[in-house]
Amino acid sequence: MRTNMRRRLGAAATALVALAVTGIGIHTADAGTTVGGRTAENGRTAGASTTEITSLTYDLGPKAFTDLPEWEGPSEVKAIVRYPRQAAGKLPVVVLLHGQQLACHSADENDWDSWPCPRGVKPYPSFRGYDYLADALAKDGFAVVSISANGLNFHMGVAPQRARLINRHLALLQQRRDLRDRLDFTRVGTMGHSVGGEGVMYQAAYGNRKELPAGVRIRGVVSVASPPPSGFYDTRVTTAPIAVFSAGCWSLGNEKYFQEGVHGFRIRVTKGNHNYYNTEWTRGPGPGDGDDTDCPATTGRPSAAQQQDLAVHYLRAFYRYTLKGDSAAKKTLTSPFPGVDTELASF
């Protein structure tokens, strides 16, 4: 059951589609402030910094996005944004996109067959699985947007839909008065986990640049534990550095993004797990959650906490390098992570 569900969740349709972005509105669902040094949800201390972080969520509803005319499945436009309360100048922006997962947060198969979710069943909080990473990046001076894509997952949206969902959010943020003057849309970085990896590569590919909202420039792209590119879409990124995190005990397929003519970094976690980069997928309740490695008996495998710490370590360096021009960060990107078996390369 678990193996079949993992395959189902990793599957993708192959339709080629186009985007129609129409009326943009926004509603703030909640807002809050966190302070560095607090204890994160996974029980680890979220850094020693005392940078004050502001967070807010917005939610336009479960059917606010579609990609007509060829892909009609509706999806939500919902995200959480974190950024330092005090900042000198505009902030570079990092967008985080999760991959394929159940749309509804339930262990009952009867709750998996509709979008929006059945009454009384909450959407799967996949977009909150990177809170640990978003907090660390916000303390480092980035504005971080983590996007929910449950409806897109339910309807099996593929790379173009995932890319265009990101673009929809960027267009929204450009129009939002309380954020647009804080954010530098000429310095945008992206991260796609699992099948989200192909989405961010599609978005940043030179051949798809006309789909970006006006004024947006993608400066750095990261694929984390992604399947290999499907081959149906242009995903060759030549105008920005990339980083590829592969999980050796799950798949090395996304290393195909790392090719001649592409500048970037490969971080191979030789005994790594796919789900551990997302804290929500680490704990479930879905049948494809938890330890989804193909080599469970291998000794020396990193824990979920170690993989998450590794992600923070390298992604902070990558976005410093690509969005802030910090050339010293390249040393981090080419040095092993303490306590975890890694194989590193750069082009």
TORKEFI-236674 format. One record per residue (C-alpha): residue in one letter; chain; y, x, z. Coordinates in nm, 4 decimals, m for minus. Each point is the difference from the previous one (the first is absolute). Last residue first. Example, Ala and Ser with C-alpha at 12.3 -4.5 7.8 and 13.67 -1.06 7.14 Angstrom:
<atoms>
+------+------+----------+----------+----------+
| lomi | dovo |       yy |       xx |       zz |
+------+------+----------+----------+----------+
|    s |    A |  m0.1060 |   1.3670 |   0.7140 |
|    a |    A |  m0.3440 |  m0.1370 |   0.0660 |
+------+------+----------+----------+----------+
</atoms>
This chain:
<atoms>
+------+------+----------+----------+----------+
| lomi | dovo |       yy |       xx |       zz |
+------+------+----------+----------+----------+
|    f |    A |   2.3528 |   3.0073 |  m1.2250 |
|    s |    A |  m0.1301 |  m0.0096 |   0.3573 |
|    a |    A |  m0.3336 |   0.0213 |   0.1760 |
|    l |    A |  m0.1346 |  m0.0705 |   0.3459 |
|    e |    A |  m0.3510 |  m0.0354 |   0.1397 |
|    t |    A |  m0.0111 |  m0.1558 |   0.3452 |
|    d |    A |  m0.2409 |   0.0038 |   0.2931 |
|    v |    A |   0.1875 |  m0.1477 |   0.2961 |
|    g |    A |   0.0806 |   0.1789 |   0.3285 |
|    p |    A |   0.3343 |   0.1437 |  m0.1030 |
|    f |    A |   0.1288 |  m0.1223 |  m0.3381 |
|    p |    A |  m0.0321 |   0.2685 |  m0.2645 |
|    s |    A |   0.3148 |   0.1466 |  m0.1637 |
|    t |    A |   0.1258 |  m0.0785 |  m0.3521 |
|    l |    A |   0.1989 |  m0.3129 |   0.0827 |
|    t |    A |   0.1417 |   0.1618 |   0.3131 |
|    k |    A |   0.1312 |   0.2956 |  m0.2005 |
|    k |    A |   0.1550 |  m0.2386 |  m0.2501 |
|    a |    A |   0.2187 |  m0.1387 |   0.2804 |
|    a |    A |   0.2223 |   0.3103 |  m0.0254 |
|    s |    A |   0.1338 |  m0.1362 |  m0.3306 |
|    d |    A |   0.1809 |  m0.2819 |   0.1794 |
|    g |    A |   0.1552 |  m0.1922 |  m0.2913 |
|    k |    A |   0.0442 |  m0.3182 |   0.2033 |
|    l |    A |  m0.2037 |  m0.2483 |  m0.2030 |
|    t |    A |  m0.2713 |   0.2236 |  m0.1486 |
|    y |    A |  m0.0431 |   0.2722 |   0.2615 |
|    r |    A |   0.0787 |  m0.2108 |   0.3057 |
|    y |    A |  m0.2181 |  m0.2710 |  m0.1517 |
|    f |    A |  m0.2939 |   0.2379 |  m0.0317 |
|    a |    A |   0.0464 |   0.1562 |   0.3445 |
|    r |    A |   0.0079 |  m0.3357 |   0.1800 |
|    l |    A |  m0.2967 |  m0.1019 |  m0.2135 |
|    y |    A |  m0.2010 |   0.3058 |   0.1014 |
|    h |    A |   0.0245 |  m0.0282 |   0.3781 |
|    v |    A |   0.0063 |  m0.3795 |   0.0172 |
|    a |    A |  m0.3148 |  m0.0255 |  m0.2126 |
|    l |    A |  m0.1727 |   0.2668 |   0.2100 |
|    d |    A |   0.0851 |  m0.1893 |   0.3188 |
|    q |    A |  m0.1553 |  m0.3113 |  m0.1549 |
|    q |    A |  m0.3100 |   0.1919 |  m0.0980 |
|    q |    A |  m0.0298 |   0.1462 |   0.3506 |
|    a |    A |   0.0428 |  m0.3404 |   0.1649 |
|    a |    A |  m0.2709 |  m0.1512 |  m0.2202 |
|    s |    A |  m0.2351 |   0.2787 |   0.1017 |
|    p |    A |  m0.0761 |   0.2925 |  m0.2262 |
|    r |    A |  m0.3601 |   0.0694 |  m0.1063 |
|    g |    A |  m0.1516 |   0.3142 |   0.1492 |
|    t |    A |  m0.3603 |  m0.0954 |  m0.0595 |
|    t |    A |  m0.1067 |  m0.2136 |  m0.2932 |
|    a |    A |  m0.2162 |  m0.2933 |   0.1087 |
|    p |    A |   0.2416 |  m0.2648 |  m0.1255 |
|    c |    A |   0.0097 |   0.1408 |  m0.3557 |
|    d |    A |   0.1088 |  m0.2877 |  m0.2246 |
|    t |    A |   0.2969 |  m0.0804 |   0.2226 |
|    d |    A |   0.1122 |  m0.3536 |   0.0680 |
|    d |    A |   0.0514 |   0.0358 |   0.3750 |
|    g |    A |   0.1993 |  m0.3082 |   0.0945 |
|    d |    A |   0.0670 |  m0.2801 |  m0.2435 |
|    g |    A |  m0.1961 |  m0.1313 |  m0.2985 |
|    p |    A |  m0.1568 |  m0.2859 |   0.1957 |
|    g |    A |   0.3456 |  m0.1142 |   0.1167 |
|    p |    A |   0.1116 |  m0.0034 |   0.3649 |
|    g |    A |   0.1106 |   0.2823 |  m0.0075 |
|    r |    A |   0.0853 |   0.2975 |   0.2222 |
|    t |    A |   0.0537 |   0.2825 |  m0.2493 |
|    w |    A |   0.1348 |  m0.2333 |  m0.2649 |
|    e |    A |   0.2892 |  m0.0884 |   0.2305 |
|    t |    A |   0.0635 |   0.3667 |   0.0832 |
|    n |    A |   0.0295 |   0.0946 |  m0.3667 |
|    y |    A |  m0.0711 |   0.3674 |  m0.0763 |
|    y |    A |  m0.3429 |  m0.0435 |   0.1564 |
|    n |    A |  m0.1219 |  m0.2306 |  m0.2767 |
|    h |    A |  m0.0896 |   0.2625 |  m0.2620 |
|    n |    A |  m0.1777 |   0.2569 |   0.2187 |
|    g |    A |   0.0261 |   0.3778 |  m0.0216 |
|    k |    A |  m0.2672 |   0.2671 |  m0.0003 |
|    t |    A |   0.1672 |   0.2324 |  m0.2545 |
|    v |    A |   0.3536 |  m0.1161 |   0.0667 |
|    r |    A |   0.1295 |   0.1136 |  m0.3387 |
|    i |    A |   0.3776 |   0.0428 |  m0.0022 |
|    r |    A |   0.1129 |   0.0558 |  m0.3577 |
|    f |    A |   0.3622 |   0.0860 |  m0.0688 |
|    g |    A |   0.2358 |  m0.0601 |  m0.2878 |
|    h |    A |   0.1464 |   0.0713 |  m0.3379 |
|    v |    A |  m0.1688 |  m0.1780 |  m0.2901 |
|    g |    A |  m0.0281 |   0.1850 |  m0.3317 |
|    e |    A |  m0.3728 |   0.0506 |   0.0294 |
|    q |    A |  m0.1667 |  m0.2488 |   0.2329 |
|    f |    A |  m0.0120 |  m0.1308 |   0.3563 |
|    y |    A |  m0.0327 |  m0.3721 |  m0.0631 |
|    k |    A |  m0.3711 |   0.0712 |  m0.0490 |
|    e |    A |  m0.0055 |   0.0943 |   0.3700 |
|    n |    A |  m0.0116 |  m0.3737 |   0.0627 |
|    g |    A |  m0.3753 |   0.0004 |  m0.0509 |
|    l |    A |  m0.0878 |   0.2276 |   0.2908 |
|    s |    A |  m0.1771 |  m0.2820 |   0.1795 |
|    w |    A |  m0.1177 |  m0.1156 |   0.3433 |
|    c |    A |  m0.1215 |   0.2961 |   0.2049 |
|    g |    A |   0.2465 |   0.2290 |  m0.1777 |
|    a |    A |   0.3044 |  m0.2177 |   0.0654 |
|    s |    A |   0.2633 |   0.1026 |  m0.2536 |
|    f |    A |   0.3714 |   0.0312 |   0.0705 |
|    v |    A |   0.1919 |   0.0537 |  m0.3241 |
|    a |    A |   0.3630 |   0.1088 |   0.0067 |
|    i |    A |   0.2397 |  m0.0470 |  m0.2904 |
|    p |    A |   0.3161 |   0.1741 |  m0.1140 |
|    a |    A |   0.2370 |  m0.2025 |  m0.2189 |
|    t |    A |   0.0769 |  m0.0345 |  m0.3742 |
|    t |    A |  m0.3503 |   0.0600 |  m0.1360 |
|    v |    A |  m0.2029 |  m0.2857 |   0.1490 |
|    r |    A |  m0.2904 |  m0.1046 |  m0.2219 |
|    t |    A |  m0.1065 |  m0.3489 |   0.1022 |
|    d |    A |   0.0130 |  m0.1756 |  m0.3389 |
|    y |    A |  m0.2479 |  m0.2836 |   0.0326 |
|    f |    A |  m0.3576 |  m0.0955 |  m0.0910 |
|    g |    A |  m0.1568 |   0.3297 |   0.1085 |
|    s |    A |  m0.1093 |  m0.1414 |   0.3349 |
|    p |    A |   0.1455 |   0.2929 |   0.1923 |
|    p |    A |  m0.2514 |   0.1336 |   0.2520 |
|    p |    A |  m0.0378 |  m0.1885 |   0.3281 |
|    s |    A |   0.2696 |   0.0730 |   0.2573 |
|    a |    A |  m0.0268 |   0.1779 |   0.3341 |
|    v |    A |   0.3783 |   0.0491 |   0.0182 |
|    s |    A |   0.2094 |   0.0271 |  m0.3176 |
|    v |    A |   0.3505 |   0.1358 |   0.0561 |
|    v |    A |   0.3086 |  m0.0082 |  m0.2240 |
|    g |    A |   0.3305 |   0.1896 |   0.0298 |
|    r |    A |   0.3460 |  m0.0338 |  m0.1558 |
|    i |    A |  m0.0006 |  m0.3559 |  m0.1362 |
|    r |    A |   0.3489 |  m0.0922 |  m0.1201 |
|    v |    A |   0.1447 |  m0.3455 |   0.0458 |
|    g |    A |   0.3474 |  m0.0783 |  m0.1401 |
|    a |    A |  m0.1118 |  m0.2866 |  m0.2187 |
|    p |    A |  m0.3268 |  m0.1500 |   0.1223 |
|    l |    A |  m0.3031 |   0.1851 |  m0.1376 |
|    e |    A |  m0.1831 |  m0.1598 |  m0.2944 |
|    k |    A |   0.1654 |   0.2341 |  m0.2504 |
|    r |    A |  m0.1746 |   0.2967 |   0.1654 |
|    n |    A |  m0.3438 |  m0.1170 |  m0.1114 |
|    g |    A |  m0.0706 |   0.2804 |  m0.2501 |
|    y |    A |   0.1238 |   0.2624 |   0.2435 |
|    a |    A |  m0.2586 |  m0.1029 |   0.2564 |
|    a |    A |   0.1493 |  m0.0790 |   0.3415 |
|    q |    A |  m0.1085 |  m0.3652 |   0.0177 |
|    y |    A |  m0.3418 |   0.0734 |  m0.1453 |
|    m |    A |  m0.0597 |   0.2737 |   0.2570 |
|    v |    A |   0.1115 |  m0.2350 |   0.2770 |
|    g |    A |  m0.2427 |  m0.2700 |  m0.1121 |
|    e |    A |  m0.2870 |   0.2426 |  m0.0582 |
|    g |    A |   0.0251 |   0.1061 |   0.3631 |
|    g |    A |   0.0210 |  m0.3583 |   0.1241 |
|    v |    A |  m0.3685 |  m0.0138 |  m0.0909 |
|    s |    A |  m0.0634 |   0.1995 |   0.3216 |
|    h |    A |   0.3319 |   0.0888 |   0.1629 |
|    g |    A |   0.3209 |   0.0200 |  m0.2026 |
|    m |    A |   0.2932 |   0.2089 |   0.1207 |
|    t |    A |   0.3454 |  m0.0026 |  m0.1564 |
|    g |    A |   0.3142 |   0.2110 |   0.0139 |
|    v |    A |   0.3496 |  m0.1135 |  m0.0941 |
|    r |    A |   0.3075 |   0.2234 |  m0.0222 |
|    t |    A |   0.2372 |  m0.1602 |  m0.2531 |
|    f |    A |  m0.0295 |  m0.3198 |   0.2022 |
|    d |    A |   0.1922 |   0.1527 |   0.2883 |
|    l |    A |  m0.0033 |  m0.2563 |   0.2797 |
|    r |    A |   0.2588 |  m0.0752 |   0.2680 |
|    d |    A |   0.2457 |  m0.1880 |  m0.2220 |
|    r |    A |  m0.2813 |  m0.2216 |  m0.1298 |
|    l |    A |  m0.1309 |  m0.0823 |   0.3465 |
|    d |    A |   0.2132 |  m0.2650 |   0.1734 |
|    r |    A |   0.1229 |  m0.1398 |  m0.3308 |
|    r |    A |  m0.3408 |  m0.0612 |  m0.1570 |
|    q |    A |   0.0389 |   0.0231 |  m0.3753 |
|    q |    A |  m0.1518 |   0.3445 |  m0.0530 |
|    l |    A |  m0.2708 |  m0.0925 |   0.2487 |
|    l |    A |  m0.1069 |  m0.2930 |  m0.2152 |
|    a |    A |  m0.0189 |   0.2159 |  m0.3117 |
|    l |    A |  m0.2136 |   0.2524 |   0.1890 |
|    h |    A |  m0.2288 |  m0.2804 |   0.1142 |
|    r |    A |  m0.0460 |  m0.1314 |  m0.3535 |
|    n |    A |  m0.0682 |   0.3532 |  m0.1210 |
|    i |    A |  m0.2786 |   0.0382 |   0.2544 |
|    l |    A |  m0.1522 |  m0.3282 |  m0.1213 |
|    r |    A |   0.0363 |   0.1317 |  m0.3528 |
|    a |    A |  m0.2092 |   0.3048 |   0.0802 |
|    r |    A |  m0.2716 |  m0.2059 |   0.1648 |
|    q |    A |  m0.0018 |  m0.2447 |  m0.2894 |
|    p |    A |  m0.0249 |   0.2805 |  m0.2579 |
|    a |    A |  m0.2813 |   0.1732 |   0.1947 |
|    v |    A |  m0.2309 |  m0.2980 |   0.0440 |
|    g |    A |   0.0174 |  m0.3435 |   0.1572 |
|    m |    A |  m0.3288 |  m0.1330 |   0.1315 |
|    h |    A |   0.1229 |  m0.3531 |   0.0780 |
|    f |    A |  m0.0747 |   0.0439 |   0.3713 |
|    n |    A |   0.1423 |   0.3512 |  m0.0067 |
|    l |    A |   0.3307 |  m0.1182 |  m0.1498 |
|    g |    A |   0.0125 |  m0.2698 |   0.2646 |
|    n |    A |  m0.0522 |   0.2619 |   0.2686 |
|    a |    A |   0.2630 |   0.2475 |  m0.1211 |
|    s |    A |   0.2136 |   0.0854 |   0.3049 |
|    i |    A |   0.2528 |   0.2799 |  m0.0464 |
|    s |    A |   0.0929 |   0.2827 |   0.2372 |
|    v |    A |   0.3611 |   0.1121 |  m0.0474 |
|    v |    A |   0.1080 |   0.3279 |   0.1626 |
|    a |    A |   0.3604 |   0.1208 |   0.0246 |
|    f |    A |  m0.0240 |   0.3744 |   0.0493 |
|    g |    A |   0.1647 |   0.2290 |   0.2555 |
|    d |    A |  m0.2942 |   0.1722 |   0.1671 |
|    k |    A |  m0.0169 |  m0.2651 |   0.2700 |
|    a |    A |  m0.0503 |  m0.2505 |  m0.2813 |
|    l |    A |  m0.2860 |   0.2121 |  m0.1343 |
|    a |    A |  m0.1811 |   0.0066 |   0.3345 |
|    d |    A |   0.0458 |  m0.3734 |   0.0555 |
|    a |    A |  m0.1207 |  m0.0796 |  m0.3517 |
|    l |    A |  m0.3117 |   0.2118 |   0.0491 |
|    y |    A |  m0.1065 |  m0.1687 |   0.3250 |
|    d |    A |   0.0888 |  m0.3415 |  m0.1422 |
|    y |    A |  m0.2303 |   0.0635 |  m0.2957 |
|    g |    A |  m0.2537 |  m0.2738 |   0.0763 |
|    r |    A |   0.2804 |  m0.2540 |   0.0211 |
|    f |    A |  m0.0209 |  m0.0682 |  m0.3753 |
|    s |    A |  m0.3665 |  m0.0949 |   0.0420 |
|    p |    A |   0.0908 |  m0.2867 |   0.2336 |
|    y |    A |  m0.2622 |  m0.2396 |  m0.1489 |
|    p |    A |   0.1673 |  m0.3374 |  m0.0359 |
|    k |    A |  m0.0383 |  m0.2293 |   0.3008 |
|    v |    A |  m0.2532 |  m0.2819 |   0.0244 |
|    g |    A |   0.1093 |  m0.3236 |   0.1717 |
|    r |    A |   0.0246 |  m0.1987 |  m0.3218 |
|    p |    A |  m0.1890 |   0.1721 |  m0.2779 |
|    c |    A |   0.1544 |   0.3132 |  m0.1529 |
|    p |    A |   0.2417 |  m0.0287 |  m0.2906 |
|    w |    A |  m0.2110 |   0.0844 |  m0.1925 |
|    s |    A |  m0.3542 |  m0.1292 |   0.0174 |
|    d |    A |  m0.3622 |   0.1069 |   0.0169 |
|    w |    A |  m0.0112 |   0.2422 |   0.2912 |
|    d |    A |   0.0061 |  m0.2414 |   0.2931 |
|    n |    A |  m0.3557 |  m0.1297 |  m0.0585 |
|    e |    A |  m0.1193 |   0.3600 |   0.0230 |
|    d |    A |   0.0842 |   0.0006 |   0.3719 |
|    a |    A |   0.1008 |   0.3465 |   0.1240 |
|    s |    A |   0.3657 |  m0.0979 |  m0.0310 |
|    h |    A |   0.3334 |   0.1528 |  m0.0893 |
|    c |    A |   0.0632 |  m0.1506 |  m0.3428 |
|    a |    A |   0.0619 |   0.1896 |  m0.3247 |
|    l |    A |  m0.3068 |   0.2192 |   0.0309 |
|    q |    A |   0.0748 |   0.3536 |  m0.1146 |
|    q |    A |   0.1091 |   0.1857 |  m0.3128 |
|    g |    A |   0.2738 |   0.2590 |   0.0487 |
|    h |    A |   0.3001 |   0.0602 |   0.2229 |
|    l |    A |   0.3450 |   0.0873 |  m0.1310 |
|    l |    A |   0.2507 |   0.2205 |   0.1826 |
|    v |    A |   0.3549 |   0.0429 |  m0.1339 |
|    v |    A |   0.2083 |   0.3009 |   0.1113 |
|    v |    A |   0.3801 |  m0.0146 |  m0.0377 |
|    p |    A |   0.2515 |   0.2834 |   0.0321 |
|    l |    A |   0.2731 |  m0.0875 |   0.2481 |
|    k |    A |   0.3703 |  m0.0200 |  m0.0777 |
|    g |    A |   0.2439 |   0.2114 |   0.1943 |
|    a |    A |  m0.0185 |   0.1223 |   0.3578 |
|    a |    A |  m0.2515 |  m0.2130 |   0.1847 |
|    q |    A |  m0.0045 |  m0.1959 |   0.3248 |
|    r |    A |  m0.2377 |  m0.2959 |   0.0211 |
|    p |    A |  m0.2828 |   0.1957 |  m0.1575 |
|    y |    A |  m0.1963 |  m0.2143 |  m0.2487 |
|    r |    A |  m0.2930 |  m0.2386 |  m0.0004 |
|    v |    A |  m0.0620 |  m0.2839 |  m0.2443 |
|    i |    A |  m0.2838 |  m0.2530 |   0.0231 |
|    a |    A |  m0.1024 |  m0.1884 |  m0.3109 |
|    k |    A |  m0.0671 |  m0.3390 |  m0.1544 |
|    v |    A |   0.0197 |  m0.1340 |  m0.3533 |
|    e |    A |  m0.3226 |  m0.1980 |  m0.0120 |
|    s |    A |  m0.2329 |  m0.0389 |  m0.2930 |
|    p |    A |  m0.0563 |  m0.2559 |  m0.2736 |
|    g |    A |  m0.2804 |   0.0274 |  m0.2572 |
|    e |    A |   0.1462 |  m0.0629 |  m0.3436 |
|    w |    A |  m0.0830 |   0.3174 |  m0.1871 |
|    e |    A |   0.0592 |  m0.0246 |  m0.3739 |
|    p |    A |   0.3440 |  m0.1615 |  m0.0112 |
|    l |    A |   0.1080 |   0.0738 |   0.2640 |
|    d |    A |  m0.0215 |   0.2506 |   0.2805 |
|    t |    A |   0.0214 |  m0.1950 |   0.3219 |
|    f |    A |   0.1933 |   0.0404 |   0.3213 |
|    a |    A |   0.1381 |  m0.2502 |   0.2531 |
|    k |    A |  m0.3288 |  m0.1815 |   0.0591 |
|    p |    A |  m0.0748 |   0.0973 |   0.3610 |
|    g |    A |   0.3605 |  m0.0303 |   0.1243 |
|    l |    A |   0.3260 |   0.1905 |  m0.0280 |
|    d |    A |  m0.0776 |   0.2181 |   0.3016 |
|    y |    A |   0.2224 |   0.2686 |   0.1470 |
|    t |    A |  m0.0744 |   0.2336 |   0.2856 |
|    l |    A |   0.2319 |   0.2203 |   0.2028 |
|    s |    A |  m0.0212 |   0.3335 |   0.1757 |
|    t |    A |   0.2647 |   0.2240 |   0.1554 |
|    i |    A |  m0.1009 |   0.3431 |   0.1220 |
|    e |    A |   0.1758 |   0.2000 |   0.2706 |
|    t |    A |  m0.0760 |   0.3692 |  m0.0305 |
|    t |    A |  m0.1345 |   0.1286 |   0.3316 |
|    s |    A |  m0.2566 |   0.2241 |  m0.1665 |
|    a |    A |  m0.3150 |   0.0894 |   0.1896 |
|    g |    A |  m0.2442 |  m0.1508 |  m0.2461 |
|    a |    A |  m0.1773 |  m0.3333 |  m0.0169 |
|    t |    A |  m0.2262 |   0.0535 |   0.2981 |
|    r |    A |  m0.3504 |  m0.1069 |  m0.0843 |
|    g |    A |  m0.1585 |  m0.3256 |   0.1137 |
|    n |    A |  m0.0534 |  m0.1530 |  m0.3445 |
|    e |    A |   0.2898 |  m0.2370 |   0.0523 |
|    a |    A |   0.2458 |   0.2875 |   0.0518 |
|    t |    A |   0.1180 |   0.1167 |   0.3400 |
|    r |    A |   0.3747 |   0.0505 |   0.0069 |
|    g |    A |   0.1532 |   0.3433 |  m0.0592 |
|    g |    A |   0.2566 |  m0.1212 |  m0.2504 |
|    v |    A |   0.1862 |  m0.3209 |   0.0796 |
|    t |    A |  m0.0670 |  m0.3350 |  m0.1609 |
|    t |    A |   0.2468 |  m0.2661 |  m0.1050 |
|    g |    A |  m0.0674 |  m0.3501 |  m0.1188 |
|    a |    A |   0.0504 |  m0.2539 |  m0.2703 |
|    d |    A |  m0.1739 |  m0.3203 |  m0.0923 |
|    a |    A |  m0.0646 |  m0.2323 |  m0.2905 |
|    t |    A |   0.2980 |   0.1029 |  m0.2069 |
|    h |    A |   0.0236 |  m0.2225 |  m0.3044 |
|    i |    A |   0.0688 |   0.1160 |  m0.3525 |
|    g |    A |   0.0961 |  m0.1463 |  m0.3336 |
|    i |    A |  m0.0522 |   0.1243 |  m0.3513 |
|    g |    A |  m0.0128 |  m0.2399 |  m0.2928 |
|    t |    A |  m0.2141 |   0.1350 |  m0.2841 |
|    v |    A |  m0.2065 |   0.3036 |  m0.0830 |
|    a |    A |  m0.2245 |  m0.0645 |  m0.2992 |
|    l |    A |  m0.2598 |   0.2736 |  m0.0264 |
|    a |    A |  m0.2484 |   0.0789 |  m0.2744 |
|    v |    A |  m0.3804 |   0.0209 |   0.0023 |
|    l |    A |  m0.3017 |   0.1899 |  m0.1220 |
|    a |    A |  m0.3242 |  m0.1491 |   0.1312 |
|    t |    A |  m0.2609 |   0.2413 |   0.1348 |
|    a |    A |  m0.1140 |  m0.1632 |   0.3229 |
|    a |    A |  m0.0679 |   0.2274 |   0.2933 |
|    a |    A |  m0.2944 |   0.0769 |   0.2255 |
|    g |    A |   0.0466 |   0.1929 |   0.3262 |
|    l |    A |  m0.0283 |  m0.3081 |   0.2213 |
|    r |    A |  m0.3147 |  m0.1094 |  m0.1798 |
|    r |    A |  m0.1552 |   0.3434 |   0.0303 |
|    r |    A |   0.0828 |   0.0140 |   0.3702 |
|    m |    A |  m0.1402 |  m0.3511 |   0.0379 |
|    n |    A |  m0.3259 |   0.1000 |  m0.1654 |
|    t |    A |  m0.0372 |   0.2993 |   0.2303 |
|    r |    A |   0.0772 |  m0.2069 |   0.3117 |
|    m |    A |  m0.2486 |  m0.2722 |  m0.1009 |
+------+------+----------+----------+----------+
</atoms>
